[in-house]
């Protein structure tokens, strides 16, 4: 009986060590900064915002990127109003696309801002270990001239 208890404790310890090791195998990418191409823009320009990863993630399945693009515009009465446009993208980080996330948008004709603020929120589902949900965020500002 004593041997069975010792063996059971040994197996339990191995299982716990294996589970904790798997949990460490899933991690979100680390985002360093946001870049814009072109670096400054005019009304009507097409702009690409890219978030640069300083290190890649691992063990990630479903990935959702939500881009919030905020600026002021002139309404039909020439009154400045704030708005946010949201663009959503879904991918599989490990399976399909682990590149630096990016979004393309047009600087609106009625843009009244001198800057457009862009924020990217990323949500990841892990498939390795017990890490069901991770998040990351990065933001930047584009100068309008």
C-alpha positions, 0 to 999 in steps of 0.5 A: 500500500505504501508503494502505491501511495508513493507511486501515485504521488510521483505520477501526480507530480509528473502530471502537474509538471507537464501541465505547467510546462504546457501552460508556459508554451502559449504566449502572446506576441510583444508589440513594440510600436506602430508605424504609418506608411506614409509617415504623414498624410493628406486628406484622401491618402491611403494609409497603412498602419502596422504594429511591429512585433519585437517577439512572436507569440506561440501556441495561439489559435484564433486571433482577433484584431480590432482597429479603432481609427479616431478623428474629427470631421466636419458635418454638413453644417461645418461643425467639427464632430469626433468619430471612430471607425472600427475595422475587425480582422480575424485570423489564426496566428500560428496556423495562417498569419504571424506577421506584423498586423496591419490595416489600410484606411483612407484619410476621409475627405471631410477630416478636420483633424491634424492627427488621426489616432489609431489603436489596435487591440488583439485577442488570442485564444491559446491551443497549447496549455491552459491559457484560454485568452490573452490580450495585447494593445498598441496605439499611435498617431498619424499627422495630417498635413 
